[in-house]
Amino acid sequence: MAPERDTPGRVLGVAALVCVVCAVLVSAAVVLLRPIQDRNALLQRQRNILEVAGIYRPDASVESQFSRIEAHLVELESGEYVEGGDAIRFDIAKASRDPKQSDVVPEVTDVARINRRPRTMPVFLVRGEEGLETVILPTHGYGLWSTMYAYVALDSRGERVKGVTFYSHAETPGLGAEIENARWRGSWVGKRLVDDAGQVRFDIAKGLPAEAEADYHVDAISGATLTGNGVENMIHYWLGEQGYGPFLARLRSGGA
């Protein structure tokens, strides 16, 4: 009698062999593709910064254009630049999770609902022939469903908006996700975020504001109140004393 070929042991052995081969192929693909993925992620980050600064040109390479950008890491508590480190590759989400790089934000001051704040954060500067032109600040805060990550471009005094882009979030499509809408983001341009005393006054709400507040006001997205509140709180936190406030104070005094 011929031996039975499809024994349980043989089936399990073949299945195990297939699993090992697939695992090796997947691991090899990850290793081989990782440098490409990392490079693409870096280029996308650089492009986001160039676009929010208003200097991106599709007819030139991202890398060559990014040479105009001056990247720094800033110690948030002091507002001073930190020597060393790679500001453009700085992983904000990873740093926020690492107790060695971040601190717990007390609930009473955690208006942006970030839980932990990195001790250092990147800043990006654009200088021209007459000096500093644009300051780009990475910010993040919780909306309705997700942590929203954005770049905010400000004028040389860190007061008026020159551009804003939300590059990562999971807000509701058609509602909160309208924070990506170019028309809504365009309504930010020229608005003041802080007053002459350095206090954050920015406001997102429906309806016309009082005349004295109009310069600080952006109209809310219909049906996305909680997302809008999250964006407003994000700006108040990161431009305030717990965020980039000390750095912006140095900037206005000519020390940055």
C-alpha positions in Angstrom: 0.0 0.0 0.0 1.3 3.4 -0.9 2.1 5.7 2.0 -0.6 8.4 2.7 0.9 11.7 1.4 -1.5 14.2 3.1 -0.7 13.3 6.7 -1.3 16.0 9.4 2.4 16.3 10.0 3.2 16.8 6.3 0.4 19.5 6.0 1.7 21.3 9.0 5.3 21.1 7.8 4.3 22.6 4.4 2.2 25.4 6.1 5.1 26.2 8.4 7.5 26.4 5.4 5.2 28.7 3.5 4.9 30.9 6.6 8.7 31.1 7.0 9.2 31.9 3.3 6.5 34.6 3.4 7.9 36.1 6.5 11.4 36.3 5.0 10.0 37.9 1.8 8.0 40.5 3.8 11.0 41.2 6.1 13.3 41.6 3.0 10.7 43.9 1.4 10.5 46.1 4.5 14.3 46.4 4.8 14.7 47.2 1.1 11.9 49.6 0.9 12.4 51.4 4.2 15.1 53.9 2.8 12.7 54.7 0.0 9.8 55.2 2.4 11.9 57.4 4.7 13.1 59.5 1.8 9.5 60.0 0.5 8.3 60.9 4.0 11.1 63.5 4.3 10.4 65.0 0.9 6.7 65.3 1.8 7.5 67.0 5.1 9.8 69.4 3.3 7.2 70.1 0.7 4.5 70.8 3.3 6.8 73.4 5.0 7.6 75.0 1.6 4.0 75.2 0.7 2.8 76.7 4.0 5.6 79.2 3.7 4.3 80.1 0.3 7.6 79.5 -1.5 7.0 76.1 -3.1 7.5 75.8 -6.9 6.4 72.6 -8.7 9.0 73.2 -11.4 12.0 72.8 -9.0 13.2 70.0 -6.8 12.0 70.0 -3.2 15.5 69.5 -1.9 17.0 72.5 -3.8 14.1 74.7 -2.6 14.4 73.6 1.0 17.9 75.0 1.1 16.2 78.3 1.8 14.7 76.9 5.1 16.6 77.4 8.3 15.7 74.5 10.6 16.3 74.6 14.4 15.3 72.7 17.5 14.0 74.9 20.3 13.9 74.2 24.0 10.3 75.3 24.8 10.9 76.3 28.4 13.6 78.8 27.6 12.9 79.5 23.9 16.6 79.0 23.2 18.0 77.0 20.2 19.3 73.6 21.0 22.6 72.6 19.5 22.8 69.3 17.5 19.8 67.2 16.6 18.0 67.0 13.3 15.0 69.4 13.3 13.5 68.3 9.9 13.6 64.6 10.9 12.4 65.2 14.5 9.5 62.8 15.2 7.0 64.8 17.3 4.7 61.9 18.0 7.5 59.7 19.0 9.1 62.3 21.2 5.7 62.9 22.9 5.5 59.3 23.9 9.1 59.1 25.3 9.4 60.1 29.0 13.0 60.9 28.3 12.1 63.6 25.8 8.8 64.9 27.1 6.8 65.9 30.2 3.3 65.3 31.3 1.1 68.3 30.7 -1.0 69.2 33.8 -4.7 68.8 33.0 -5.4 72.3 34.0 -3.2 73.7 31.2 -3.7 70.9 28.7 -6.2 72.8 26.5 -4.9 71.1 23.4 -5.3 67.6 25.0 -1.9 66.4 24.0 -1.1 64.7 27.4 2.6 65.0 27.0 4.7 67.8 25.5 8.2 67.3 24.0 10.8 69.4 25.7 12.1 70.5 22.4 10.3 71.2 19.1 11.3 72.2 15.6 11.0 75.6 14.1 11.7 76.6 10.5 12.7 80.1 9.4 12.8 81.7 6.0 15.1 84.7 5.6 15.4 87.1 2.7 17.6 90.0 1.8 16.1 92.2 4.5 16.2 89.5 7.2 13.6 87.1 8.6 10.5 86.8 6.6 8.5 83.8 7.8 8.4 81.6 10.9 6.9 78.1 10.5 5.8 76.3 13.7 4.7 72.6 13.9 1.7 72.3 16.2 -0.7 69.6 17.2 -3.8 69.1 19.3 -6.9 66.9 19.7 -10.0 67.5 17.7 -13.2 65.4 17.7 -11.6 62.0 16.8 -7.9 62.4 16.5 -4.7 64.4 17.1 -4.4 67.0 14.4 -0.9 67.9 13.2 -0.4 71.2 11.4 2.2 73.7 10.3 1.5 77.4 10.9 3.4 80.0 9.0 3.7 83.4 10.7 5.2 86.8 9.8 8.6 87.8 11.1 7.2 88.8 14.5 5.3 85.6 15.0 1.9 87.5 15.1 0.0 87.3 11.8 -0.8 84.1 9.8 0.9 83.7 6.4 -0.4 80.1 5.9 -1.6 77.0 7.6 -1.7 73.3 6.6 -3.0 70.2 8.4 -0.9 67.3 7.3 -2.2 64.5 9.5 -5.6 63.9 11.2 -8.5 61.5 11.3 -11.4 64.0 11.5 -14.9 63.2 10.0 -14.9 63.4 6.1 -17.0 66.2 4.9 -17.2 67.9 8.3 -14.1 68.1 10.5 -11.9 67.0 7.6 -12.7 70.3 6.0 -9.8 71.7 7.9 -7.8 70.6 4.8 -10.0 72.8 2.6 -7.8 75.4 0.9 -10.6 78.0 1.0 -11.0 77.6 4.7 -7.2 77.6 5.3 -7.0 80.7 3.1 -9.4 82.5 5.5 -6.6 82.4 8.1 -4.2 84.4 6.1 -3.6 87.9 7.5 -5.3 87.1 10.8 -3.6 87.9 14.1 -3.0 85.2 16.6 -1.6 87.3 19.4 -2.1 90.9 20.5 0.6 93.6 21.1 1.1 92.3 24.6 1.8 88.8 23.3 -1.5 87.3 24.5 -3.1 84.7 22.3 -6.5 86.1 21.0 -7.3 83.7 18.1 -10.9 82.6 17.8 -12.8 80.2 15.6 -16.6 80.6 15.8 -19.7 81.0 13.7 -21.1 84.4 12.9 -19.6 87.9 12.8 -17.4 88.9 15.7 -17.3 92.2 17.4 -15.3 94.7 15.4 -12.5 94.7 17.9 -12.1 90.9 17.6 -12.4 90.6 13.8 -8.7 90.7 13.3 -8.4 87.5 15.4 -11.4 85.7 14.0 -11.8 82.8 11.6 -15.3 81.6 10.7 -16.0 78.0 11.9 -16.7 75.1 9.7 -20.4 74.2 9.6 -21.1 71.0 11.5 -17.6 70.7 12.9 -17.8 72.7 16.1 -15.7 70.2 18.2 -13.0 70.0 15.5 -12.9 73.9 15.3 -12.6 74.1 19.1 -9.7 71.7 19.0 -7.9 73.8 16.4 -8.5 76.9 18.4 -7.2 75.3 21.5 -4.2 74.0 19.7 -3.3 77.5 18.6 -3.8 78.9 22.1 -1.6 76.2 23.6 1.3 76.3 21.2 1.5 80.0 20.8 1.2 80.5 24.6 3.7 80.2 27.4 3.5 76.4 27.5 4.4 76.2 23.9 6.4 78.5 21.6 5.7 81.6 23.7 9.2 82.0 25.1 10.7 81.5 21.6 8.4 84.1 20.1 9.2 86.6 22.8 12.9 86.2 21.9 12.0 86.5 18.3 10.2 89.8 18.8 13.1 91.2 20.8 15.6 90.3 18.1 17.2 87.4 19.9 16.2 84.6 17.5 
